Amino acid sequence: MHLCKPPPSLQPSNLLRVIAPSGTLREFESFQRGVEIWRSRGYRIELTPGYDDRWGYLAGTDVDRRQQLLTALKDPYCRGILCARGGYGGARLLEDWSWSGHNPKWLIGFSDITGLLMSLSQQGLSGVHAPLLTTLAAEPDWSVQRLFDWIEGRSLPPLQGTGWGGGQASGLLLPVNLTVATNLLGTPVQPDFADTILALEDVGEAPYRIDRMLTQWRLCGALKQVKGIALGRFSQCDPPATIPSFTVEEVLRDRLGDLGVPIVSDLPFGHDGANAALPVGITAQLDGDRGLLSVG
């Protein structure tokens, strides 16, 4: 993976564009609240035409959603791109796609936006795995402040989780949604996982599907290259009470615990709870004994 450089720091009065590169927008009230948080911080927010379109489960056709992204990238006054929501569909934009020829701009989102963030990092540019416009208003104050601290050039405090041991490691932080990233293995979007701190989260996946995905990572050799693993929230992943199953934690310990690298779980990022902003491709330190993830 490339060491990534953040775009120039933002400041209030900067223009940011909203796009919907994935699923069609459904959570209009929470979306508007998210937009107002950015505006209340002094940012000028422009809704890119097509952000509220629908084509099946997607926010418009691939051509239309790609055009939203291009509009934001080509706008000489736009300093950052805010993703409306996740869902599904971002990876469809990456066929025959190139980020080259555009000035570096902030890209902010998570969940299905994982694919765009991974692709952008291949160019040595750092996006932010952080709340979407539809989820920002539900964040605790400290999490909202953390996002603005990073994009405005201030340092971030460490995140506290549960250490599984393994000592300390330093590497390039790669925060991803497990399902989205798994489906990008073996594609041109897949980065080199050597020297990475892999940060994983997911939502709505049964333990056996988490097992299946992590087994794929093991079989393709990707997990042999990472320096450490940071685990966020795996929400809505409990098995049905009537079906014999491992818990998600049991699956994670079984599939990851023998890798011989520092692991920290229960970190405050992911769906359905505090989603601490995590920069992509920035040097990070993981302490598996004290349960700490530090960036920068």
MOVEN-V301760 format. One record per pair of residues at least 12 apart in sequence whose ideal C-beta (glycine too) atoms are under 6 Angstrom apart, sorted by the first residue. I is the first residue (numbers start at 1). J is the second residue. Records with the same first field share a line. If there is no record, write none. Layout:
I->J  J
//
This chain:
1->172  191  192  196
2->124
4->121  124  125  126  281
6->126
7->104  105  106
9->152  153
10->79  151  152
12->41  42  43
13->42
14->43  79
15->44  77  78
16->43  45  80  82
17->46  48  72  78  81
18->47  48  51  82  84
19->48  68  69  72  81
20->51  59  84
21->65  69  90  93
22->86  87  88  89  90  112
23->57  85  87  88  89
24->54  59
25->52  84  85
27->134
30->134  137
31->133  134
33->137
34->133  136  137
35->133
37->136
48->68  71  72
50->64  68
51->84
58->89
62->92
65->93
66->93
73->102
80->105  106
81->105  107
82->108  133
83->109  113  132
84->133
85->132  134
86->111  112
87->112
88->112
90->112  113  115  116
91->115
94->119  189
99->120  123
104->125
106->151
107->120  127
108->128  130
109->132
110->129
111->177
112->180
114->176  177  180  181
115->180  184
117->280
118->189
119->189
121->280  281
126->279  280  281  282
127->280
128->277  279
129->175  278
130->147  277
131->275
140->274
143->274  276
146->276  277
147->277
150->277
155->296
156->295
158->292  294
159->267  276  293
161->264  265  266  267  291
162->265  266  291
163->264  288  289  290  291
164->263  288
165->288
166->261  262  263  288
167->262  288
168->287
169->227  228  262  286
170->285
171->195  196  197  227
172->196  281
173->197  282  284  295
174->196  198
175->199  278
177->202
178->200  202  213
179->202
182->213
185->220
193->222  225  226
194->225
195->227
196->226
197->227  228  284  286
198->226  229
199->230
200->231
201->232  233  269  270
202->234
203->235  236  271
204->236
205->237
206->239
207->239  245  246  248  251
210->248  251
211->251
214->255
223->259
228->261  262  286
229->256  263
230->264  267  286  293
231->265
232->267  269  270
233->270  273
234->248
235->271  272
262->286  288
263->288
264->286  288  291  293
267->293
279->295
282->295
//
